Amino acid sequence: DVKRCSAPCCSSDQCEELPAKGTRVLCAQVPRGGATVRACGALAGGPATKEIGEECTGDGDCRGGLCLTADGRSRCSDACCSDQSCKDPGSFGCRPEPFSMSLALRCEPK
């Protein structure tokens, strides 16, 4: 495991690619000093090119590293700090993950 410096983030768009590998870095919950913070600290497991709301078949398709299924449709999501972080605040809202003890926020279809 190679450790790298990371920056705080509200969405994966704020995270850069690793230049040597062309791998996208995701905004994720990262343990720090007994707490969890949101930082550019996870690597995408695929091309990670699709934006919030675009159809997806798996997490690796999405820029935010999250492919959510709701109402029979699978669409990309991402971490967020506010509805504006979700790019389409009319269709997606920044909400805690349902049915989870985590307080992490992500873009959820309205």
NUMIKE-675195 format. One record per residue: residue in three letters; x negated, y negated, z of N, C-alpha, C, O, CB in turn. Coordinates in steps of 0.02 Angstrom, whole numbers, plus 32768, in hexadecimal, padded with zeros to 4 digits. Each point is the difference from the previous one (the first is absolute). Glycine has a CB too. Example, Ala and Ser with C-alpha at 12.3 -4.5 7.8 and 13.67 -1.06 7.14 Angstrom:
// NUMIKE-675195
Ala7D6C811C8186802D7FC580007FD37FC480007FCC800180218093803A801D/Ser7FB37F907F9E7FD67FC5800380277FC980257FE77FC980087FDE80577F8C/
// end
This chain:
// NUMIKE-675195
Asp7FD7803B800080297FC580007FD47FC180007FD67FF8802C808580478010/Val7FB07F967F947FDC7FC17FFC802C7FCA801D803A7FF97FEC7F85802D7FAE/Lys80277FB3809480267FC8801C7FF27FC17FD87FC87FF47FE980348040808A/Arg803A7FA47F847FFA7FC27FDB80247FCA8028802D800F80287FCC802E7F68/Cys7FF57F85806580247FC8801D80457FFD7FDF800780107FC57F8D7FB08054/Ser809E802A800C80427FF87FE3801D7FBD80167FE87FE1802F802A809D7FCF/Ala80227F6D7FDF80207FC1800E8049800C8013801E80307FE87F947F937FC9/Pro806B8011807880488006800E80287FF67FC17FE87FDF7FD180067FF980A5/Cys804F80447F8780287FFA7FC3804A800480108014801980357F8F80197F89/Cys80867FB580148048800880038018802E7FC98036801D80057FD67F71802D/Ser7FCD80797F988012802D7FCA7FBF80197FDF7FCB7FE4800A80A47FE07FE3/Ser7F9780717FEC7FC5801D7FE07FE37FD37FCA7FC680087FED80698068802B/Asp7FF97F607FCE7FE57FD17FCF7FC87FD5801D7FD87FE57FDB809880187FEE/Gln7F8D7FFE80797FCC7FD980217FC0802880097FCD7FE58017808C7FDB8024/Cys7FA8807F7FB27FC5802B80077FDE80097FBC802280037FCC801480398096/Glu7F897FC87F9E7FDA80067FC27FF180487FEE800A802E80297FC37F637FEF/Glu801B80797FAC7FE980437FEA7FB9800A80197FDB7FD0800A8070802D7F90/Leu7FA38042806F7FBA8010800D7FDC7FFF7FBD800F802A7FD5800C801E8092/Pro7FB87F897F8E7FE27FF77FBE7FDD803E7FE48003800C7FC47FF17F7E805A/Ala7FEA809B800B7FD980397FE7802E80387FE87FED80257FD37FB77FBD807C/Lys809680257FCF802B80387FEF803E7FEC7FD98021802B7FE37FB6800C8083/Gly803B7F887F98803D7FEA7FE0803D80198026803680077FE37F907FF97FB0/Thr8031800E80AD80368019802A80237FC780237FDF7FD4801C7FE380987FF5/Arg80807F947FEE80267FCB80218002800C804B80048039801780417FB77F83/Val7FB77FD9808C80048003804880467FE98014801B7FD07FE47F68801A802A/Leu809B8038802280457FF3801580027FDC80437FD3800780298052805D7F98/Cys800F7F76804A800F7FE1804180208037802B8034801B7FED7FDB7F6F7FE1/Ala7FD28086806A8018803880297FF97FEF804A7FDE7FD08013800280817F93/Gln80407FD780837FF97FFB80487FBD801F80137FF4803A7FEF808A7FC98024/Val7F577FD7800F7FBD801780117FF77FFB804C800D7FCC801C7FC6800E7F72/Pro8016805C80937FF57FFC80487FC67FD280107FCC80027FE080618072802D/Arg7FDD7F6180257FCB7FD1801480077FF0804A80317FE180147FCB7FEE7F77/Gly7FD58046809D7FFF7FEF8047803D8016802680197FDB802A7FA27FC67FB7/Gly805F809A80118039801A802380437FE87FE58035801480197F837FF2804A/Ala80477FCF7F6B803D7FE77FE07FFC80107FB57FCF801C7FE9803F7F87806E/Thr8026804C7F868001800A7FB880097FBC7FDF802C7FDA80128003809B7FF9/Val7FA77F7D7FC380057FC27FDA800980117FB67FEF80377FEA7FC97F8B806B/Arg8062800F7F868008800A7FB77FC27FE27FDE7FF17FC48008809080398000/Ala7F5C802D7FD27FC37FEA7FDF7FF580277FC0801D80357FF57FB17FAC807A/Cys800880047F667FEE80237FC27FD3803980157FC37FF8800680457F9E7FB1/Gly801680A580547FD98035801D801180477FEA7FF08030802380057F86803A/Ala802D80517F6A800F80437FE77FF380017FB580047FCD7FDF80538047807B/Leu7F9880267F8B7FF380077FB8803D801F7FDE801F802D801A7F657FDF7FFC/Ala808B7FDA7FAF8038801B7FD87FF080467FEA7FC6800F7FEF80597F7D7FEA/Gly8013809F80257FF780457FEC8014800C7FB8801280387FEE80017FE98087/Gly7FEA7FAC7F62801380067FB97FF37FBE7FDD7FDA7FD78019807D80808003/Pro7FC87F9F7FAA7FF37FC37FDA80187FC080237FE47FCB7FF58025807A7FA4/Ala802C7FC0809080187FC98028800B7FC07FD77FE87FCB80137FDD8067804F/Thr805F7FD47F67800B7FC57FD580477FE58001800B7FC87FEA7F9C80667FCE/Lys80897FF8806180467FEA7FFE80107FD3803C7FE8800A8037803780607F8E/Glu80097F63802D80127FCE8032803F80128026802280307FEE7FA77F7A7FCB/Ile80468031807B803C800B8029803E80017FD3800B7FD37FD77FBE7FF4808C/Gly8060806D7FA6803E80067FDB7FFB802A7FC1803480167FE67FEA7F7E8047/Glu7FA580787FB97FF980287FC48009804A80117FEF801680377FC27F957F97/Glu806B807C8003800B804880097FBD8023800B7FCD7FED7FE2809B800E7FD5/Cys7F98803880747FC28024800F800F804A800C80398013800D7F947F858025/Thr7FFF80917FC880088048800F7FD88014803E800A8037801980077FDE7F6D/Gly7FC37FC080927FD9800F803B7FDC7FC180197FFC7FCF7FDD7FF580A77FFC/Asp7FF67F8D80657FDF7FC7801F7FC67FE57FD67FF57FC47FFD802B80698071/Gly7FBB7FFF7F717FC67FEC7FD880117FD57FC47FD37FE17FE37FF780868042/Asp80757F977FC780157FD67FC880027FB680137FF97FD47FD5804A808B7FFF/Cys7FC87F92806C80127FBD80177FC57FD8801A7FD4801A8022809A80137FF9/Arg7F917F927FD47FCC7FD280177FFE7FFF804C7FCA7FF9801E80457FC27F7B/Gly802B804C80878003800080497FF7804480207FFF8005803D804B7F9B7FB9/Gly7FAF80957FE27FF58043801A803D8020801E7FFB803180247F937FAD7FF1/Leu80AE80067FDD803E801B801A803480087FC980127FD07FDF7FD67FFB8090/Cys803080727F878037800F7FD2803A8017802B7FFF8036801C7FB37FEA7F82/Leu80827FB680688039800E802B803B80187FD7800D7FE77FCA7FCB7FC48088/Thr804C80867FC9803D80187FDF803C7FEB80288006800F803B7FBD80547F94/Ala806A7F788011803F7FE9801F80357FFF7FCB7FF37FEC7FC77FD07FCE8090/Asp8079805B7FBA803880007FD07FEF80287FC180177FEE7FCA800D7FA38063/Gly7FB580A47FDA7FEF802A7FC77FCC7FE47FD07FF2801D7FCC807F800D803D/Arg7F717F9D80097FCD7FE17FD67FBF7FFB802780007FF0803B80577FCF7F85/Ser7F70804D801E7FBF7FF8801E7FE17FC17FE47FF87FF87FC47FF98085804B/Arg7FFE7F55801F7FE37FBF7FEC7FC57FEF802C7FFD8014803A80747FC67F9C/Cys7F618000800E7FC57FEB802580107FCE8036802F7FD87FFA7F8D803C7FA0/Ser801D7FF0809C80067FD280387FBA7FEB80157FCF80137FE0809D80248046/Asp7F8F7FA280107FC07FEA801980097FE8804880387FF880177FA07FE87F74/Ala7FF18014809780017FE1804180177FB77FF77FFB7FE57FC97FA880678064/Cys80767F95800780177FBA7FFA7FFE7FDD80437FFA80208035804F80007F6B/Cys7FBB7F9E805E80057FD6803C80427FD9800080177FEB80357F6C800C7FCF/Ser809B80007FC180407FDC7FFA802180167FBF7FE280237FD77FF27F79806B/Asp806B80517FB4802380127FC37FDB7FE67FC2800080217FCC806D7FDC8073/Gln7F727FC97FC67FDB7FE57FC87FC5802C7FEB7FEC7FFE7FC780367F90805F/Ser7FC3809980087FCA802E7FF0801880377FD17FD780217FDF7FF57FC88091/Cys807680217F8C801C80377FD9800B7FED7FB6801A80297FDA801D8000808E/Lys7FB77F9C7F8480027FE87FBA80467FF87FE3800A7FD57FD67F8B8062801C/Asp809B7FF0802480447FFB7FE7802E7FFF803D80238030800E7FC2800D7F85/Pro801B7F8B809380257FFE803F804C800A7FF78023800C80317F847FA97FFB/Gly807280457F978047800D7FF48010804A80028038801380127FCD7F857FAA/Ser7FCB80928031800B80487FFC7FDD802780388016803680137FF67FBD7F73/Phe7FBD7FF180957FD9802180347FF87FD2803B7FF97FC37FF97FCA80817FB1/Gly803D7FD980927FF57FDA803D7FC9802080297FF3803C7FFA80847F9F8006/Cys7F687FFD80287FCA8018802B801F801B8040801A7FDA80297F937FD17FA6/Arg804F8097803A8022802280377FD2803380207FD280197FE0809C7FD67FE8/Pro7F9E802280797FDB8037801F801380427FDF803780087FE87FC27FB88085/Glu7FD9806E7F94800C80437FE48039802180267FFC8007803D7F8B80047F9F/Pro80AF800880028039801E80247FEE8043801F7FD780267FE580767F9F7FCD/Phe7FD2804A80867FF7804080237FB8800E80147FEA8039800080787FF17FC0/Ser7F797FA180517FBA800780137FF37FD8803F80217FCE800C7FBD80447F7B/Met7FF3800480A17FEC7FDB803B7FD17FC77FEE7FF07FD6802A801E8091801B/Ser7FDB7F977F7C7FD27FCD7FE980257FBE7FF8803A7FFE7FEC7F8080597FDB/Leu80237F728047801B7FBE7FF37FE57FE47FBE80097FC57FF180028027808C/Ala7FD3803D7F5E7FE47FEB7FBF80397FEB7FD2803380227FFC7F69802B8012/Leu805B7F7C7FCF80317FE77FD17FEF80157FBA7FC680047FED80517F9B805E/Arg801D806F7F8E7FF780117FB9803C7FE57FD880357FF3801D7F8780768001/Cys803B7F907FA280357FE77FD4803380397FF67FEF80357FE77FC17F7A7FDF/Glu808E8044804E803680317FFA80357FE57FD2800F7FC480027FDA80678072/Pro80357FFF7F6280387FE97FD680397FE8802D800F801F80337FD280327F70/Lys803F7F78804980397FE58027803F80267FEF80357FF1801C7F967F9E7FE8/
// end
